[in-house]
């Protein structure tokens, strides 16, 4: 049996099985982790070193090429700038040429088409030819009149295309340039259909005496003046050289079709902050060629920019050998790492896998397994430690098995005792709970009786208070009734006196009315007397008038008597009005007194009746006070009995509460005892289950 088990273990530990397990589950394999660690770390290190070398060499090449290309651009710019300066100086020579200026002066007074004009034109043409014939880069020299009444002049004769030259924008710019030269951009067909592209420089030709310009000097230059200077410039494979004006248009390009068109935005250099001129180098991203290295320099004469562009890929192609070497090194390092990983798996992973399988068998219950290792390293020491551990576990399991059997027997007995105790405690708890419920109900009822007794006592106190208030109120009512009766008697007497006074007043008012009528009769007599007096005074006046001078004194007396009679009449009228008003008021007073006398009679009758009522009330209040005295005595006796009842109910409630508290405490203790008994049963059951489980688990081990 042991031999067969050994063969099976060897099969299980074969390299094929080990490799398949590592591949299937590398995260659980130390060998796989070590293998991956070696391979990945070496590859990453080699790749990092190679890429760092590649980047360093690439930057170094870019910087070296940038510096050399920039110096080339600067030299080419200076060379072209020197040529352009010579052309600029030539325009100055033409402007100050004495033969030319004198010939132009002579032509001012000549008519077009005359012989003298033709001769002078020929002289000017030959003078201009001295500047163009000696320099093969000059296409033609023009003198363009500012005024339209003069004929344009040129070194090669007047051609048809020169008539439209004034329509160009640079012509107006040259007129307003204040004597400064103006550079004219590239013209693919020249001014007059020249066989090759040209560009030019224009300057106003001023008179030295007047300072006014009559002609514009236009020097047409072949584009070869620039292309010849740039012919030998090479800043790298795939590079291009172009000349751009200030508007970003091609003045020179290797592709003739691109002339006068706008260069792409990436090809137009941008001025750096703090620099006035465009000069330097930078790396940009082109539209179709990837990263491009730009080197550029600006000309001083006309601010045109010479730009060189070369693909960065072409610059660093020599550095790619380093990248290739890096990948080769990565492959070699990967192979080396694989060999090292294989050795690590053989020396470390395989023994660990064997030891892991033995531990798995031990975990399944086979405590007889032992490790066999001949090595003296840490893995061999680990195998020896595993064997010692398995022997100690075997001894521990044996001892634990015996203890588990004893514990199981004890747990069975304890469980039976706990069940019996729990049943008894449950019955006690039920009985105690019923007693507690009864005591609680008694306490509740006693509390309710106590509360009702207290309520009755408070109500009795309120009744006693109300009775006392009622007694006081009845006494006050009796006093008030007695006082009211006396007041009513006095009021009766006063009412009778008032009636008699009213009757006397009515009689006196009637007498006054009769006296008023007598006054009116007297006033009528006095009124008649005033009328008679007035008539007598009138007659006396008439008689005095008849008497003449002797009757004047009598006439005055008659007038005075008439005046007194008139005043008496007026006074009698006023007194009559007053008398009539008094008569009217007396009449109204008599009517009012007539109406008031029956009311006083009724009031007297009502006062008599009220006096009778007050007497009756006084008698009834006396009887009520006597009854209230009897009720007060009964209520006082009832209050004393109620106090005794309240005290008794308080004692009953206290006893009931004490009994309820005691019952609840007993019920709580019984419930706690029941819980403890149940917990004891549970613990006994758990102990029994643990013992059974321990026994089952220990039965799995083989020793």
PEJOKA-V68731 format. One record per residue. N is the residue number from 1. RES is the residue in one letter. PHI is phi in whole degrees, 0 to 359 (none if undefined). BURIAL is # if it has 9 or more other ideal C-beta (glycine too) atoms within 8 Angstrom, else .. D_CENTER is the distance of its C-alpha to the mean C-alpha in Angstrom with 1 decimal. Layout:
((N RES PHI BURIAL D_CENTER) (N RES PHI BURIAL D_CENTER))
This chain:
((1 X none . 80.1) (2 X 296 . 78.7) (3 X 295 . 79.8) (4 X 297 . 78.1) (5 X 297 . 74.9) (6 X 296 . 75.1) (7 X 296 . 75.6) (8 X 297 . 72.6) (9 X 295 # 70.5) (10 X 296 . 71.7) (11 X 297 . 70.7) (12 X 293 . 67.3) (13 X 267 # 66.9) (14 X 295 . 68.1) (15 X 295 . 66.1) (16 X 298 . 65.4) (17 X 294 # 63.8) (18 X 297 # 61.9) (19 X 296 . 60.6) (20 X 295 . 59.5) (21 X 292 # 57.6) (22 X 295 # 55.9) (23 X 290 . 54.9) (24 X 290 . 53.8) (25 X 221 . 51.6) (26 X 292 # 51.0) (27 X 292 . 48.1) (28 X 257 . 50.7) (29 X 243 # 53.4) (30 X 294 . 53.8) (31 X 299 # 56.1) (32 X 297 # 53.6) (33 X 297 # 50.9) (34 X 296 # 53.4) (35 X 300 # 54.6) (36 X 297 # 51.1) (37 X 298 . 50.3) (38 X 296 # 53.4) (39 X 296 # 53.1) (40 X 294 . 49.4) (41 X 297 # 49.5) (42 X 293 # 52.6) (43 X 296 # 51.3) (44 X 297 . 48.0) (45 X 296 # 49.9) (46 X 296 # 52.3) (47 X 296 # 49.6) (48 X 296 . 47.5) (49 X 297 # 50.6) (50 X 296 # 51.7) (51 X 294 # 48.3) (52 X 296 . 48.1) (53 X 296 # 51.6) (54 X 296 # 50.8) (55 X 293 . 47.7) (56 X 296 . 49.6) (57 X 294 # 52.6) (58 X 296 # 50.5) (59 X 296 . 48.8) (60 X 296 . 52.1) (61 X 295 # 53.7) (62 X 299 # 50.9) (63 X 295 . 51.2) (64 X 295 . 55.0) (65 X 294 # 55.1) (66 X 299 # 52.5) (67 X 296 # 54.6) (68 X 293 # 57.8) (69 X 293 # 56.5) (70 X 296 # 54.9) (71 X 296 . 58.3) (72 X 297 # 60.0) (73 X 296 # 57.7) (74 X 297 # 58.3) (75 X 296 . 62.1) (76 X 294 # 62.0) (77 X 297 # 60.0) (78 X 295 . 62.5) (79 X 295 # 65.4) (80 X 293 # 64.1) (81 X 297 # 63.0) (82 X 293 . 66.6) (83 X 295 # 68.1) (84 X 296 # 65.8) (85 X 295 # 66.7) (86 X 297 . 70.4) (87 X 293 # 69.8) (88 X 296 # 68.0) (89 X 295 . 71.1) (90 X 295 # 73.3) (91 X 296 # 71.8) (92 X 292 # 72.6) (93 X 297 # 76.2) (94 X 297 # 76.5) (95 X 295 # 75.2) (96 X 260 . 77.8) (97 X 296 # 80.7) (98 X 295 . 83.7) (99 X 297 . 85.5) (100 X 292 # 82.5) (101 X 295 # 81.7) (102 X 292 . 85.4) (103 X 293 # 85.7) (104 X 293 # 82.6) (105 X 296 . 84.1) (106 X 296 # 87.4) (107 X 290 # 85.6) (108 X 296 . 84.0) (109 X 267 . 87.4) (110 X 264 # 88.5) (111 X 271 . 88.1) (112 X 290 . 86.5) (113 X 95 . 89.1) (114 X 282 . 91.9) (115 X 295 . 93.8) (116 X 298 . 92.6) (117 X 295 # 89.0) (118 X 294 # 89.6) (119 X 295 . 91.2) (120 X 293 # 88.4) (121 X 297 # 85.8) (122 X 295 . 87.7) (123 X 296 # 87.7) (124 X 297 # 84.0) (125 X 297 # 83.5) (126 X 294 . 85.7) (127 X 297 # 83.9) (128 X 291 # 80.5) (129 X 295 # 82.1) (130 X 297 . 82.9) (131 X 271 # 79.2) (132 X 266 # 78.4) (133 X 292 . 81.6) (134 X 282 . 81.3) (135 X 230 . 77.8) (136 X 290 . 77.1) (137 X 275 . 73.4) (138 X 267 # 73.7) (139 X 282 # 73.9) (140 X 191 # 74.9) (141 X 237 # 74.9) (142 X 241 # 74.2) (143 X 242 # 74.8) (144 X 257 # 72.8) (145 X 292 # 73.8) (146 X 285 # 71.1) (147 X 278 . 73.3) (148 X 281 . 74.1) (149 X 275 . 77.8) (150 X 250 . 78.5) (151 X 264 . 79.0) (152 X 296 # 76.7) (153 X 236 # 78.5) (154 X 206 # 78.0) (155 X 290 # 79.9) (156 X 258 . 80.5) (157 X 88 . 81.5) (158 X 281 . 79.6) (159 X 247 . 78.0) (160 X 291 . 76.5) (161 X 289 # 72.8) (162 X 288 # 72.9) (163 X 293 . 72.8) (164 X 265 . 69.1) (165 X 290 # 68.0) (166 X 288 . 67.0) (167 X 280 . 64.3) (168 X 287 . 62.2) (169 X 292 . 59.1) (170 X 292 # 60.5) (171 X 295 # 63.6) (172 X 296 . 61.7) (173 X 295 # 59.7) (174 X 293 # 63.0) (175 X 299 # 64.5) (176 X 259 . 61.6) (177 X 273 # 61.4) (178 X 60 . 63.5) (179 X 87 . 66.0) (180 X 275 . 63.6) (181 X 281 # 63.9) (182 X 236 # 61.5) (183 X 273 # 61.1) (184 X 254 # 61.2) (185 X 292 # 59.4) (186 X 296 # 61.1) (187 X 241 # 63.3) (188 X 303 . 64.1) (189 X 249 . 67.4) (190 X 70 # 68.1) (191 X 285 # 69.1) (192 X 223 # 72.1) (193 X 54 . 71.7) (194 X 284 # 72.5) (195 X 292 . 73.0) (196 X 221 . 70.1) (197 X 291 # 66.7) (198 X 222 # 66.7) (199 X 218 # 64.6) (200 X 203 # 65.7) (201 X 224 # 65.5) (202 X 238 # 66.1) (203 X 211 # 67.2) (204 X 290 # 68.6) (205 X 266 # 72.3) (206 X 271 # 72.9) (207 X 283 # 76.2) (208 X 291 . 77.1) (209 X 273 . 78.6) (210 X 274 . 76.3) (211 X 80 . 73.1) (212 X 266 . 72.4) (213 X 263 # 71.7) (214 X 253 # 74.0) (215 X 229 # 73.1) (216 X 250 # 70.2) (217 X 279 # 71.3) (218 X 235 # 69.7) (219 X 260 # 70.5) (220 X 271 # 69.8) (221 X 244 # 69.3) (222 X 288 # 69.5) (223 X 294 # 66.4) (224 X 297 . 68.7) (225 X 299 # 68.3) (226 X 265 # 64.8) (227 X 295 # 65.4) (228 X 295 . 68.5) (229 X 288 # 66.6) (230 X 260 # 63.9) (231 X 294 . 66.4) (232 X 267 . 66.9) (233 X 275 # 63.2) (234 X 217 . 61.8) (235 X 252 # 58.6) (236 X 145 # 58.5) (237 X 295 . 59.0) (238 X 78 . 57.1) (239 X 279 # 56.3) (240 X 228 # 56.3) (241 X 239 # 57.1) (242 X 215 # 56.0) (243 X 245 # 56.0) (244 X 244 # 53.1) (245 X 276 # 53.2) (246 X 291 . 50.5) (247 X 271 . 49.0) (248 X 83 . 48.7) (249 X 262 # 51.7) (250 X 290 # 54.5) (251 X 265 # 57.6) (252 X 213 # 59.2) (253 X 207 # 58.3) (254 X 293 . 60.4) (255 X 264 . 59.7) (256 X 297 . 61.5) (257 X 292 . 59.4) (258 X 277 # 56.3) (259 X 299 # 57.9) (260 X 69 . 56.1) (261 X 268 . 53.0) (262 X 282 . 49.6) (263 X 286 # 48.9) (264 X 300 . 45.8) (265 X 297 . 42.7) (266 X 291 # 43.0) (267 X 274 # 46.6) (268 X 269 # 45.8) (269 X 294 # 45.3) (270 X 250 . 42.5) (271 X 292 . 43.3) (272 X 281 . 41.9) (273 X 295 . 40.2) (274 X 89 . 42.9) (275 X 248 # 45.8) (276 X 275 . 47.6) (277 X 249 . 49.5) (278 X 271 # 48.7) (279 X 198 . 50.3) (280 X 148 # 49.3) (281 X 211 # 48.3) (282 X 201 . 45.2) (283 X 252 . 44.2) (284 X 233 # 42.5) (285 X 254 . 41.7) (286 X 278 # 44.1) (287 X 285 . 43.7) (288 X 224 . 46.5) (289 X 247 . 48.1) (290 X 78 . 45.3) (291 X 289 # 44.9) (292 X 232 # 47.3) (293 X 266 # 48.5) (294 X 255 # 48.8) (295 X 235 # 51.2) (296 X 210 # 51.7) (297 X 208 # 53.5) (298 X 260 # 53.7) (299 X 283 # 57.1) (300 X 280 . 57.9) (301 X 285 . 60.2) (302 X 227 . 58.0) (303 X 64 . 54.5) (304 X 285 # 54.9) (305 X 243 # 53.2) (306 X 269 # 55.2) (307 X 239 # 52.8) (308 X 246 # 53.9) (309 X 231 # 51.9) (310 X 221 # 52.8) (311 X 298 # 51.1) (312 X 295 # 49.7) (313 X 299 . 51.1) (314 X 289 # 54.6) (315 X 291 # 54.2) (316 X 257 # 53.2) (317 X 294 . 55.5) (318 X 289 . 57.8) (319 X 284 # 55.0) (320 X 293 # 54.7) (321 X 297 . 57.9) (322 X 295 # 55.9) (323 X 296 # 53.4) (324 X 297 . 56.3) (325 X 298 # 57.9) (326 X 296 # 54.6) (327 X 294 # 54.6) (328 X 296 . 58.3) (329 X 297 # 57.6) (330 X 298 # 54.8) (331 X 295 . 57.3) (332 X 295 . 59.9) (333 X 294 # 57.4) (334 X 296 # 56.3) (335 X 296 . 60.0) (336 X 298 # 60.7) (337 X 296 # 57.6) (338 X 295 # 58.9) (339 X 296 . 62.3) (340 X 297 # 60.8) (341 X 298 # 58.7) (342 X 297 # 61.8) (343 X 296 . 63.6) (344 X 296 # 60.8) (345 X 297 # 60.8) (346 X 293 . 64.5) (347 X 273 . 64.7) (348 X 244 # 61.6) (349 X 293 # 60.0) (350 X 298 # 63.3) (351 X 299 # 64.5) (352 X 295 # 61.0) (353 X 295 # 61.1) (354 X 300 # 64.6) (355 X 294 # 63.5) (356 X 296 . 60.4) (357 X 295 # 62.7) (358 X 297 # 65.1) (359 X 294 # 62.2) (360 X 296 . 61.1) (361 X 296 # 64.7) (362 X 296 # 64.7) (363 X 294 . 61.4) (364 X 283 . 63.1) (365 X 119 . 65.9) (366 X 271 # 68.5) (367 X 275 # 69.2) (368 X 269 . 72.3) (369 X 288 # 70.5) (370 X 217 . 71.0) (371 X 269 # 69.8) (372 X 239 . 72.4) (373 X 220 # 71.4) (374 X 268 . 73.9) (375 X 284 . 71.4) (376 X 256 . 71.2) (377 X 276 . 67.6) (378 X 298 . 64.4) (379 X 292 # 64.5) (380 X 297 # 68.1) (381 X 297 # 67.3) (382 X 296 # 64.4) (383 X 295 # 67.0) (384 X 296 # 69.3) (385 X 299 . 66.6) (386 X 296 # 65.8) (387 X 297 # 69.4) (388 X 297 . 69.6) (389 X 297 . 66.4) (390 X 295 # 67.8) (391 X 296 . 71.1) (392 X 293 . 69.3) (393 X 296 # 67.1) (394 X 300 # 70.3) (395 X 296 . 71.9) (396 X 294 . 68.8) (397 X 293 # 68.6) (398 X 299 # 72.3) (399 X 295 . 71.8) (400 X 292 # 68.7) (401 X 297 # 70.6) (402 X 295 . 73.3) (403 X 295 . 70.9) (404 X 295 # 69.0) (405 X 295 # 72.2) (406 X 295 . 73.0) (407 X 296 # 69.5) (408 X 296 # 69.7) (409 X 296 . 72.9) (410 X 298 . 71.6) (411 X 295 # 68.4) (412 X 293 # 70.5) (413 X 296 . 72.6) (414 X 298 # 69.6) (415 X 294 # 67.9) (416 X 295 . 70.9) (417 X 296 . 71.2) (418 X 293 # 67.5) (419 X 295 # 67.8) (420 X 298 . 70.8) (421 X 297 # 69.0) (422 X 295 # 65.9) (423 X 295 . 68.1) (424 X 295 # 69.8) (425 X 297 # 66.6) (426 X 294 # 65.1) (427 X 296 . 68.2) (428 X 299 # 68.1) (429 X 296 # 64.4) (430 X 294 . 65.0) (431 X 296 . 67.9) (432 X 296 # 66.0) (433 X 294 # 63.1) (434 X 295 . 65.5) (435 X 299 # 67.0) (436 X 297 # 63.6) (437 X 295 . 62.7) (438 X 297 # 65.9) (439 X 297 # 65.5) (440 X 294 # 61.9) (441 X 297 . 63.2) (442 X 299 # 66.0) (443 X 297 # 63.6) (444 X 295 . 61.4) (445 X 295 # 64.4) (446 X 297 # 65.7) (447 X 296 # 62.4) (448 X 295 . 62.5) (449 X 298 # 66.1) (450 X 299 # 65.1) (451 X 296 . 62.3) (452 X 295 . 64.6) (453 X 297 # 67.3) (454 X 297 # 64.9) (455 X 296 . 63.8) (456 X 297 # 67.5) (457 X 297 # 68.1) (458 X 295 . 65.3) (459 X 294 . 66.6) (460 X 296 # 70.1) (461 X 297 # 69.0) (462 X 295 . 67.4) (463 X 294 # 70.7) (464 X 299 # 72.7) (465 X 297 . 70.5) (466 X 295 . 70.7) (467 X 296 # 74.5) (468 X 297 # 74.9) (469 X 297 . 72.8) (470 X 294 # 74.9) (471 X 298 # 78.1) (472 X 295 . 77.0) (473 X 295 . 76.0) (474 X 296 # 79.3) (475 X 297 # 81.2) (476 X 294 . 79.2) (477 X 295 # 80.0) (478 X 297 # 83.7) (479 X 300 . 83.8) (480 X 295 . 82.0) (481 X 294 # 84.4) (482 X 297 # 87.4) (483 X 298 . 86.0) (484 X 296 # 85.3) (485 X 296 # 88.9) (486 X 296 . 90.4) (487 X 295 . 88.1) (488 X 292 # 89.1) (489 X 296 # 92.8) (490 X 298 . 92.3) (491 X 295 # 90.4) (492 X 297 # 93.3) (493 X 296 . 95.8) (494 X 294 . 93.7) (495 X 294 # 93.2) (496 X 297 # 96.9) (497 X 297 . 97.6) (498 X 297 # 95.0) (499 X 297 # 96.7) (500 X 297 . 100.1) (501 X 296 . 98.6) (502 X 296 # 97.1) (503 X 295 # 100.5) (504 X 298 . 102.2) (505 X 296 # 99.6) (506 X 296 # 100.2) (507 X 296 . 104.0) (508 X 295 . 103.4) (509 X 295 # 101.2) (510 X 297 # 103.9) (511 X 299 . 106.4) (512 X 297 # 104.2) (513 X 295 # 103.8) (514 X 293 . 107.6) (515 X 296 . 107.9) (516 X 294 # 105.4) (517 X 294 # 107.5) (518 X 298 . 110.6) (519 X 299 # 108.6) (520 X 294 # 107.9) (521 X 295 . 111.6) (522 X 299 . 112.4) (523 X 296 # 109.8) (524 X 295 . 111.5) (525 X 295 . 114.9) (526 X 295 # 113.4) (527 X 295 # 111.8) (528 X 296 . 115.2) (529 X 295 # 116.7) (530 X 293 # 114.3) (531 X 296 # 115.1) (532 X 296 . 118.9) (533 X 298 # 118.3) (534 X 295 # 116.4) (535 X 292 . 119.3) (536 X 296 # 121.9) (537 X 294 # 120.0) (538 X 289 # 119.9) (539 X 295 . 123.6) (540 X 296 # 124.3) (541 X 294 # 122.3) (542 X 295 . 124.3) (543 X 295 # 127.6) (544 X 294 # 126.5) (545 X 291 # 125.8) (546 X 293 . 129.2) (547 X 293 # 130.8) (548 X 81 . 129.4) (549 X 292 . 129.2) (550 X 291 . 130.8) (551 X 263 # 128.1) (552 X 294 # 125.1) (553 X 296 . 124.7) (554 X 294 # 125.0) (555 X 295 # 122.4) (556 X 294 . 120.0) (557 X 296 # 120.7) (558 X 296 # 120.2) (559 X 296 # 116.9) (560 X 295 . 115.7) (561 X 296 # 116.9) (562 X 296 # 115.1) (563 X 295 . 112.0) (564 X 294 # 112.4) (565 X 296 # 113.0) (566 X 293 # 109.8) (567 X 295 . 107.8) (568 X 296 # 109.4) (569 X 299 # 108.5) (570 X 297 . 104.9) (571 X 296 . 104.8) (572 X 296 # 106.4) (573 X 296 # 103.8) (574 X 298 . 101.0) (575 X 297 # 102.7) (576 X 296 # 103.2) (577 X 296 . 99.5) (578 X 298 . 98.6) (579 X 296 # 101.3) (580 X 299 # 99.9) (581 X 297 . 96.4) (582 X 298 # 97.8) (583 X 300 # 99.7) (584 X 296 . 96.6) (585 X 294 . 94.6) (586 X 298 # 97.5) (587 X 300 # 97.6) (588 X 297 . 93.8) (589 X 295 # 94.4) (590 X 299 # 97.3) (591 X 297 . 95.1) (592 X 297 . 92.3) (593 X 294 # 94.7) (594 X 297 . 96.3) (595 X 286 . 92.9) (596 X 284 # 91.9) (597 X 298 # 95.1) (598 X 298 . 94.4) (599 X 294 . 90.8) (600 X 295 # 92.3) (601 X 293 # 94.6) (602 X 296 . 91.8) (603 X 297 # 89.9) (604 X 297 # 92.9) (605 X 298 . 93.2) (606 X 297 . 89.5) (607 X 295 # 89.9) (608 X 299 # 92.9) (609 X 298 . 90.9) (610 X 298 # 88.0) (611 X 297 # 90.5) (612 X 296 . 91.8) (613 X 298 . 88.3) (614 X 299 # 87.5) (615 X 295 # 90.7) (616 X 299 . 89.8) (617 X 300 # 86.3) (618 X 297 # 87.8) (619 X 294 . 90.1) (620 X 295 . 87.4) (621 X 295 # 85.0) (622 X 295 # 87.9) (623 X 296 . 88.2) (624 X 293 # 84.4) (625 X 295 # 84.3) (626 X 296 . 87.0) (627 X 298 . 85.1) (628 X 298 # 81.9) (629 X 295 # 83.9) (630 X 298 . 85.0) (631 X 297 # 81.4) (632 X 300 # 80.0) (633 X 296 . 82.6) (634 X 296 . 81.6) (635 X 295 # 77.9) (636 X 297 # 78.6) (637 X 295 . 80.5) (638 X 297 # 77.7) (639 X 295 # 75.2) (640 X 295 . 77.3) (641 X 295 . 77.5) (642 X 295 # 73.7) (643 X 299 # 73.1) (644 X 297 . 75.4) (645 X 295 # 73.5) (646 X 298 # 70.1) (647 X 297 . 71.5) (648 X 294 . 72.9) (649 X 293 # 69.7) (650 X 296 # 67.8) (651 X 296 . 70.2) (652 X 296 # 69.9) (653 X 297 # 66.1) (654 X 296 . 66.1) (655 X 296 # 68.6) (656 X 295 # 66.6) (657 X 294 # 63.3) (658 X 298 . 65.1) (659 X 294 # 66.6) (660 X 296 # 63.3) (661 X 297 . 61.7) (662 X 297 # 64.6) (663 X 295 # 64.4) (664 X 296 # 60.7) (665 X 296 . 61.2) (666 X 295 # 64.0) (667 X 296 # 61.9) (668 X 297 . 59.1) (669 X 296 # 61.5) (670 X 294 # 63.1) (671 X 296 # 59.7) (672 X 297 . 58.9) (673 X 297 # 62.3) (674 X 296 # 61.7) (675 X 298 . 58.4) (676 X 297 # 60.1) (677 X 296 # 62.9) (678 X 297 # 60.5) (679 X 298 . 58.6) (680 X 295 # 61.9) (681 X 295 # 62.8) (682 X 298 . 59.6) (683 X 297 # 60.1) (684 X 296 # 63.7) (685 X 295 # 62.6) (686 X 298 . 60.0) (687 X 299 # 62.7) (688 X 294 # 65.0) (689 X 296 . 62.5) (690 X 298 # 61.7) (691 X 296 # 65.4) (692 X 295 # 65.9) (693 X 298 . 63.0) (694 X 298 # 64.2) (695 X 294 # 67.7) (696 X 296 . 66.5) (697 X 293 . 64.5) (698 X 293 # 67.4) (699 X 289 . 69.6) (700 X 284 . 67.7) (701 X 284 # 68.8) (702 X 244 . 72.0) (703 X 211 . 74.0))
